[in-house]
Amino acid sequence: MAPQKLLCLPSLLLLLLTRLLPQAHTRSFVVDRDHDRFLLDGAPFRYVSGSLHYFRVPRVLWADRLFKMRMSGLNAIQFYVPWNYHEPEPGVYNFNASRDLFAFLKEATLANLLVILRPGPYICAEWEMGGLPAWLLRKPKIHLRTSDPDFLAAVDSWFKVLLPKIHPWLYHNGGNIISIQVENEYGSYGACDMSYMRHLAGLFRALLGDKILLFTTDGPEGLKCGSLRGLYTTIDFGPADNMTKIFALLRKYEPRGPLVNSEYYTGWLDYWGQNHSTRSVPAVTKGLENMLKLGASVNMYMFHGGTNFGYWNGADEKGRFLPITTSYDYDAPISEAGDPTPKLFAIRNVISKFQEVPLGPLPPPSPKMMLGPLSLHLDGNLLAFLDFLCPQGPIHSILPMTFEAVNQDHGYMLYRTYLTHTVSEPTQFWVPNNGVHDRAYVMVDGVFQGVLERNMKHNLFLTGKKGAKLDVLLENMGRLSFGSNSSDFKGLLEPPILGQTVLTQWLMFPLKVDNLVKWWFPNQLLKSSHPQTPSGPTFYSTTFPILDSGGDTFLFLPGWTKGQVWINGFNLGRYWTKRGPQQTLYVPRPLLFPRGALNKITLLELENVPLQPQIQFLDRPILNSTMHKTYIYSLSAEIASEPMELSGH
């Protein structure tokens, strides 16, 4: 009998190998409800993740930030996909350069990081309109984030482009995406439209298949309307919250499976006019360690915040309109400039108690550069450039029209009318029903008169002769991005009133300021027609060389009031020195030309210019009149700032 058994052995081995090989090559990420855990390729798995937004970091720096996150001990990253960043006009899609989402996924793979994807359609993220495209508001009666047919048609069209592109990147297809969130904190939105949530869940399943883990995320108060049967329920909370109580609440909605905190807050966002937000290192690490002891999976929001370049910041409305700062530093473990902070090293130490942390040191802070002060020269008042800013000419309407009505998504629009009678006594100029969205700069015959602002009471009085030119420059300071963000139209939502007279017959100039700065701003323009004294919105610029290889730096604008900055044609973002808390703008090294080449900086100052129109580049940020500390650099006495002047909110 023995020879027969020996003859059968190769056959048995072949049979075993045939059964085992497919399992060895099958990739999976699933919920093990029997043991309250995730399984990755059949083995118990817990993710310790961090949030990073590719749209807030220059593409050339993606690899650097991801490497530092992996070296911190993370095994996954979590990020949003902002719809408005990729579909600027209906049916026009952009996945190139800094918008190349798939290049970012590839960089995450190279960094050995799994991905938790949050494609929306709404993302919040303190991003313009929560990631929803402003062109949705061209249908003024649309109901966002509901089963309104107009909204669903736009969502379906977008996801039928995006999700098939995502499909090859799913983990079971050989990619690195282990789970995908449906919507975002929907329970914090007032609609509670479960038909909408079911529609989204069905759409995701139809386009992505049944194998990918789909989940929801909500704060404790949002679980009722934010969770949906068939989607895994997760929660978000910060170090100051009662972990035991909140996880017990989560268990009412998701009785079995791993506990997940999808947004554990390492810091917080900043609003213009309020103090810079921070979270203490001991509080953050204690909360993290307590969750990891429970076996929970955790994503830290944010691990690296980045920057709201251009016009991309969002806003909140908490009794008043609160636009978010250009810096999205977030007091995160990796600073806005990509440097490790003490918080990072403390978090890494906690993670090392629970799972293996990659060997080797983290890279040191990047080289920083100081330069200046530099004097800026006057290019001219904004009104002098109207032909270049609005080459197609103005739009005429009896009553003022919104940004959305004239297809102006971001930036600025000029409203112009002419006085129909002489106003000899100072007469109040105002807009009823809080109709300034968001900030108006008022000029009569080119002379700056003052400002009107959303949710703020400003007393502005005007005089002028019959036929005087009244210009009102409107700034869109970012659409509402959180909570019950009803459609946030921009511009003059109501006709302004002068005394008792409703002003009509408006010319509207949608301004393409970025085009002017990048393409149409020859140095000789208006050389002989510079105004003697700047008044109101005015362009300033200068050029400067960097003699060595340069480094990251921070633009400081002492004495300037409020405006927009471009460096070498790149829109760096908004400054609001007078209101704070942010006093400097982060300038990544790749934006600058090194070794003697000329760099150009352009400012659009919207209000008042300092007596000496100078700027400086510092080697440290000033986010709250204090410097962001790291292990290596120390604050030099000569650049310490004075106490900020905050708003009178």
ZAMARGU-4260 file (C-alpha; in steps of 0.2 Angstrom, whole numbers, plus 5000, padded with zeros to 4 digits):
<rodrens>
0) 5000/5000/5000 | 5014/5012/5004 | 5019/5014/4985 | 5002/5019/4981 | 5002/5032/4995
5) 5018/5039/4988 | 5011/5040/4970 | 4996/5050/4977 | 5007/5063/4987 | 5011/5074/4971
10) 4993/5074/4966 | 4988/5079/4984 | 5001/5093/4984 | 4995/5099/4967 | 4977/5099/4973
15) 4982/5109/4989 | 4992/5122/4978 | 4978/5124/4966 | 4966/5129/4980 | 4978/5140/4990
20) 4985/5150/4976 | 4970/5159/4971 | 4967/5164/4989 | 4985/5170/4991 | 4983/5181/4976
25) 4965/5188/4981 | 4966/5205/4988 | 4953/5210/5000 | 4948/5223/5013 | 4932/5218/5023
30) 4924/5220/5040 | 4925/5206/5052 | 4909/5208/5062 | 4912/5193/5073 | 4928/5200/5080
35) 4925/5218/5078 | 4940/5221/5066 | 4945/5224/5048 | 4953/5210/5038 | 4966/5215/5025
40) 4969/5200/5014 | 4962/5189/5027 | 4973/5195/5041 | 4967/5207/5056 | 4971/5225/5052
45) 4969/5242/5060 | 4973/5258/5050 | 4981/5273/5058 | 4979/5286/5045 | 4981/5304/5042
50) 4972/5317/5031 | 4982/5326/5017 | 4973/5336/5003 | 4982/5335/4986 | 4973/5351/4981
55) 4981/5361/4995 | 4999/5356/4991 | 5010/5359/4976 | 5012/5343/4965 | 5031/5344/4966
60) 5029/5342/4985 | 5017/5328/4986 | 5030/5314/4988 | 5039/5324/5002 | 5023/5325/5012
65) 5018/5307/5009 | 5035/5301/5014 | 5035/5310/5030 | 5017/5303/5034 | 5023/5285/5031
70) 5039/5288/5042 | 5027/5295/5056 | 5020/5277/5057 | 5004/5279/5047 | 4999/5265/5036
75) 4985/5275/5026 | 4980/5292/5021 | 4963/5299/5019 | 4958/5313/5007 | 4944/5322/4998
80) 4941/5324/4979 | 4934/5342/4977 | 4921/5341/4962 | 4924/5360/4958 | 4942/5357/4956
85) 4940/5345/4942 | 4924/5351/4933 | 4926/5370/4932 | 4912/5371/4919 | 4898/5358/4916
90) 4905/5344/4906 | 4923/5351/4906 | 4935/5340/4916 | 4953/5343/4922 | 4964/5330/4929
95) 4980/5337/4924 | 4995/5345/4933 | 4990/5349/4951 | 4973/5341/4948 | 4981/5324/4943
100) 4972/5314/4956 | 4979/5298/4949 | 4997/5304/4950 | 4993/5307/4968 | 4987/5289/4971
105) 5003/5283/4963 | 5013/5293/4974 | 5004/5286/4989 | 5007/5269/4982 | 5026/5273/4981
110) 5025/5279/4999 | 5017/5262/5004 | 5001/5270/5010 | 4984/5264/5008 | 4970/5276/5004
115) 4953/5280/5011 | 4944/5290/4998 | 4931/5304/5001 | 4924/5309/4984 | 4909/5318/4990
120) 4900/5325/4980 | 4900/5337/4995 | 4916/5337/5005 | 4916/5352/5017 | 4935/5352/5020
125) 4934/5371/5023 | 4935/5372/5004 | 4925/5384/4992 | 4906/5379/4993 | 4911/5362/5001
130) 4918/5356/4984 | 4902/5358/4975 | 4904/5368/4958 | 4898/5386/4959 | 4890/5383/4942
135) 4876/5373/4950 | 4869/5390/4956 | 4866/5396/4939 | 4850/5387/4942 | 4845/5398/4956
140) 4831/5387/4963 | 4842/5372/4964 | 4842/5362/4981 | 4859/5356/4985 | 4863/5339/4993
145) 4845/5333/4990 | 4836/5322/4978 | 4832/5338/4968 | 4832/5332/4950 | 4844/5346/4944
150) 4856/5342/4958 | 4855/5323/4955 | 4858/5325/4936 | 4874/5335/4939 | 4880/5323/4952
155) 4877/5308/4941 | 4885/5315/4927 | 4901/5319/4937 | 4902/5302/4946 | 4900/5293/4929
160) 4916/5302/4924 | 4925/5300/4941 | 4921/5283/4948 | 4926/5273/4933 | 4943/5281/4933
165) 4944/5276/4952 | 4938/5258/4949 | 4956/5252/4944 | 4963/5259/4960 | 4952/5249/4971
170) 4962/5238/4983 | 4954/5221/4976 | 4958/5227/4959 | 4977/5229/4963 | 4976/5247/4968
175) 4978/5256/4986 | 4960/5262/4989 | 4953/5251/5004 | 4937/5261/5007 | 4926/5275/5000
180) 4915/5287/5009 | 4898/5292/5003 | 4893/5310/5005 | 4901/5319/5020 | 4894/5322/5037
185) 4876/5322/5029 | 4868/5322/5046 | 4874/5340/5049 | 4864/5346/5034 | 4846/5350/5038
190) 4839/5341/5023 | 4839/5323/5030 | 4834/5317/5013 | 4837/5298/5014 | 4831/5296/4996
195) 4846/5306/4991 | 4858/5296/5001 | 4850/5280/4994 | 4853/5286/4977 | 4871/5290/4980
200) 4874/5273/4988 | 4866/5264/4973 | 4876/5275/4961 | 4892/5270/4970 | 4888/5252/4970
205) 4883/5252/4951 | 4899/5260/4946 | 4911/5253/4959 | 4904/5235/4962 | 4900/5226/4978
210) 4918/5222/4984 | 4923/5240/4990 | 4919/5245/5008 | 4908/5260/5007 | 4905/5270/5023
215) 4898/5286/5031 | 4906/5299/5043 | 4896/5310/5055 | 4898/5319/5071 | 4888/5312/5086
220) 4873/5323/5083 | 4873/5318/5064 | 4872/5299/5065 | 4853/5299/5063 | 4852/5307/5046
225) 4870/5303/5041 | 4870/5284/5042 | 4862/5272/5030 | 4859/5254/5030 | 4872/5245/5019
230) 4885/5258/5022 | 4897/5256/5036 | 4895/5269/5050 | 4910/5279/5057 | 4911/5294/5068
235) 4922/5309/5071 | 4927/5318/5087 | 4942/5327/5094 | 4953/5326/5110 | 4941/5336/5121
240) 4926/5324/5118 | 4921/5310/5128 | 4927/5295/5119 | 4918/5282/5129 | 4901/5290/5127
245) 4903/5294/5108 | 4909/5276/5104 | 4894/5269/5114 | 4883/5280/5103 | 4891/5273/5088
250) 4887/5256/5093 | 4868/5260/5092 | 4871/5262/5074 | 4885/5250/5070 | 4883/5236/5084
255) 4897/5225/5077 | 4913/5228/5068 | 4928/5239/5071 | 4926/5256/5080 | 4932/5270/5068
260) 4935/5288/5071 | 4936/5295/5053 | 4941/5313/5059 | 4951/5314/5075 | 4956/5332/5076
265) 4974/5336/5078 | 4970/5355/5077 | 4957/5366/5070 | 4954/5379/5056 | 4956/5398/5057
270) 4944/5412/5053 | 4949/5429/5048 | 4947/5440/5063 | 4949/5426/5076 | 4964/5419/5085
275) 4974/5405/5077 | 4968/5388/5083 | 4979/5375/5092 | 4977/5358/5101 | 4989/5354/5114
280) 5001/5339/5111 | 4997/5330/5127 | 4978/5331/5123 | 4980/5324/5105 | 4992/5310/5110
285) 4982/5305/5125 | 4966/5303/5115 | 4975/5294/5101 | 4982/5281/5113 | 4966/5278/5122
290) 4957/5274/5105 | 4972/5263/5099 | 4970/5254/5116 | 4952/5250/5111 | 4958/5243/5094
295) 4950/5257/5085 | 4955/5262/5068 | 4959/5281/5067 | 4961/5295/5054 | 4969/5311/5060
300) 4962/5326/5053 | 4973/5335/5048 | 4990/5327/5047 | 4996/5340/5035 | 4985/5355/5031
305) 4993/5364/5017 | 4986/5381/5010 | 4970/5388/5002 | 4979/5395/4987 | 4970/5407/4975
310) 4951/5409/4979 | 4948/5391/4986 | 4945/5395/5004 | 4928/5391/5011 | 4917/5399/5024
315) 4906/5396/5039 | 4890/5405/5045 | 4889/5405/5064 | 4878/5420/5067 | 4889/5429/5055
320) 4899/5426/5039 | 4916/5418/5044 | 4928/5416/5029 | 4942/5404/5032 | 4960/5410/5031
325) 4973/5407/5017 | 4983/5396/5028 | 4976/5379/5032 | 4991/5375/5044 | 4978/5367/5056
330) 4991/5366/5070 | 4994/5349/5061 | 5008/5337/5065 | 5016/5342/5049 | 5016/5361/5047
335) 5010/5371/5032 | 5028/5372/5025 | 5030/5353/5027 | 5040/5353/5042 | 5039/5340/5056
340) 5033/5347/5073 | 5034/5341/5091 | 5016/5335/5089 | 5022/5323/5075 | 5036/5316/5085
345) 5024/5313/5100 | 5011/5305/5089 | 5024/5294/5081 | 5029/5288/5098 | 5011/5283/5102
350) 5009/5274/5086 | 5025/5264/5089 | 5017/5256/5105 | 5004/5248/5094 | 5012/5244/5077
355) 5029/5245/5068 | 5035/5262/5063 | 5047/5263/5049 | 5065/5264/5054 | 5076/5279/5051
360) 5074/5298/5055 | 5062/5310/5047 | 5069/5323/5036 | 5073/5339/5044 | 5064/5355/5041
365) 5066/5362/5023 | 5078/5377/5021 | 5070/5393/5024 | 5074/5410/5016 | 5074/5428/5022
370) 5074/5443/5010 | 5070/5461/5010 | 5062/5473/5014 | 5058/5476/4996 | 5049/5492/4990
375) 5034/5490/4978 | 5030/5502/4964 | 5013/5508/4959 | 5006/5500/4944 | 4989/5509/4944
380) 4972/5509/4951 | 4961/5494/4946 | 4949/5505/4937 | 4962/5510/4925 | 4964/5492/4919
385) 4946/5488/4916 | 4948/5486/4897 | 4961/5472/4901 | 4952/5465/4916 | 4935/5463/4906
390) 4940/5463/4888 | 4923/5457/4882 | 4915/5473/4890 | 4901/5475/4903 | 4884/5467/4905
395) 4870/5479/4907 | 4855/5476/4918 | 4842/5487/4927 | 4845/5478/4943 | 4862/5471/4949
400) 4865/5453/4944 | 4874/5440/4955 | 4891/5432/4951 | 4882/5416/4946 | 4870/5425/4934
405) 4885/5431/4924 | 4895/5415/4926 | 4908/5423/4937 | 4913/5409/4949 | 4927/5417/4959
410) 4936/5433/4963 | 4929/5450/4959 | 4916/5459/4949 | 4914/5478/4947 | 4897/5486/4948
415) 4895/5503/4940 | 4881/5516/4939 | 4879/5535/4938 | 4871/5546/4950 | 4854/5553/4943
420) 4854/5568/4954 | 4867/5579/4964 | 4869/5573/4982 | 4877/5588/4990 | 4875/5582/5009
425) 4883/5566/5015 | 4870/5553/5012 | 4870/5535/5018 | 4874/5521/5005 | 4868/5504/5010
430) 4862/5488/5003 | 4846/5480/5011 | 4843/5462/5017 | 4861/5459/5020 | 4863/5460/5002
435) 4882/5462/5001 | 4890/5445/4997 | 4904/5447/5003 | 4913/5463/5004 | 4911/5479/4994
440) 4924/5493/4990 | 4915/5509/4985 | 4922/5523/4974 | 4914/5539/4967 | 4923/5546/4952
445) 4938/5535/4956 | 4940/5540/4974 | 4939/5527/4987 | 4925/5530/5000 | 4924/5515/5011
450) 4918/5497/5013 | 4902/5487/5016 | 4903/5470/5022 | 4892/5455/5024 | 4884/5454/5042
455) 4892/5470/5047 | 4885/5487/5050 | 4895/5500/5041 | 4890/5518/5040 | 4895/5524/5023
460) 4890/5541/5017 | 4892/5548/5000 | 4891/5564/4990 | 4892/5567/4972 | 4886/5578/4957
465) 4873/5572/4945 | 4882/5560/4932 | 4895/5555/4945 | 4902/5538/4942 | 4898/5526/4957
470) 4909/5510/4956 | 4906/5495/4969 | 4920/5482/4968 | 4913/5466/4975 | 4924/5452/4982
475) 4918/5434/4984 | 4927/5429/5000 | 4923/5410/4998 | 4906/5401/4998 | 4899/5393/5013
480) 4907/5376/5015 | 4899/5368/5031 | 4882/5363/5038 | 4866/5370/5032 | 4875/5379/5018
485) 4860/5385/5008 | 4865/5392/4991 | 4878/5405/4994 | 4876/5418/4980 | 4889/5431/4978
490) 4889/5449/4973 | 4875/5462/4975 | 4860/5452/4980 | 4849/5468/4981 | 4850/5484/4973
495) 4859/5497/4983 | 4850/5512/4991 | 4857/5530/4992 | 4847/5539/5005 | 4829/5534/4999
500) 4834/5531/4981 | 4835/5514/4974 | 4850/5514/4962 | 4846/5505/4945 | 4854/5504/4928
505) 4870/5494/4932 | 4885/5489/4922 | 4893/5474/4928 | 4911/5470/4924 | 4916/5451/4928
510) 4935/5454/4931 | 4948/5441/4926 | 4962/5447/4937 | 4972/5432/4936 | 4973/5434/4917
515) 4979/5452/4919 | 4993/5447/4931 | 4999/5432/4922 | 4997/5437/4903 | 4992/5455/4901
520) 5003/5465/4913 | 5017/5472/4903 | 5028/5483/4913 | 5026/5498/4901 | 5007/5498/4904
525) 5000/5515/4910 | 5018/5521/4913 | 5014/5539/4910 | 4997/5538/4918 | 5001/5533/4936
530) 4989/5541/4948 | 4997/5553/4960 | 4989/5546/4975 | 4983/5528/4976 | 4964/5527/4981
535) 4955/5511/4984 | 4959/5495/4974 | 4976/5497/4967 | 4990/5486/4959 | 5008/5486/4966
540) 5022/5475/4960 | 5041/5473/4960 | 5054/5461/4954 | 5068/5453/4964 | 5082/5440/4961
545) 5087/5426/4973 | 5105/5424/4972 | 5107/5406/4978 | 5096/5391/4977 | 5083/5399/4989
550) 5071/5390/5001 | 5053/5391/5007 | 5048/5408/5014 | 5034/5417/5021 | 5028/5434/5014
555) 5025/5447/5027 | 5015/5463/5022 | 5017/5475/5037 | 5005/5490/5036 | 4995/5483/5021
560) 4976/5481/5023 | 4968/5467/5013 | 4971/5460/4996 | 4977/5447/4984 | 4995/5441/4980
565) 5003/5433/4965 | 5021/5427/4963 | 5027/5424/4946 | 5009/5423/4940 | 5004/5410/4953
570) 4989/5416/4964 | 4996/5414/4982 | 4980/5419/4990 | 4972/5432/5001 | 4980/5443/5014
575) 4971/5452/5027 | 4985/5460/5038 | 4973/5472/5047 | 4961/5459/5053 | 4972/5443/5056
580) 4976/5431/5063 | 4987/5426/5048 | 5000/5439/5045 | 5011/5429/5032 | 5008/5419/5017
585) 5017/5403/5014 | 5028/5404/4998 | 5034/5386/4993 | 5052/5386/4986 | 5046/5379/4969
590) 5036/5395/4965 | 5052/5405/4965 | 5066/5406/4952 | 5083/5404/4960 | 5101/5409/4955
595) 5099/5427/4949 | 5083/5425/4939 | 5070/5439/4942 | 5054/5435/4952 | 5039/5446/4950
600) 5027/5449/4965 | 5010/5458/4961 | 4998/5464/4975 | 4980/5470/4973 | 4978/5480/4988
605) 4959/5483/4990 | 4959/5497/5003 | 4974/5506/5010 | 4992/5506/5006 | 5006/5509/5020
610) 5016/5525/5018 | 5031/5514/5014 | 5024/5501/5002 | 5036/5487/5007 | 5036/5469/5009
615) 5047/5456/5017 | 5051/5437/5016 | 5053/5429/5033 | 5060/5412/5038 | 5045/5409/5049
620) 5026/5410/5048 | 5016/5422/5058 | 4999/5414/5061 | 4994/5423/5077 | 5008/5436/5080
625) 5018/5421/5086 | 5030/5410/5076 | 5027/5392/5072 | 5040/5383/5082 | 5051/5368/5076
630) 5066/5360/5084 | 5079/5369/5073 | 5074/5387/5070 | 5072/5400/5083 | 5063/5417/5082
635) 5075/5432/5079 | 5071/5447/5088 | 5071/5459/5073 | 5055/5450/5065 | 5044/5449/5081
640) 5028/5456/5077 | 5017/5468/5086 | 5000/5463/5094 | 4987/5461/5080 | 4973/5472/5077
645) 4958/5461/5077 | 4941/5465/5070 | 4927/5472/5081 | 4916/5456/5079
</rodrens>
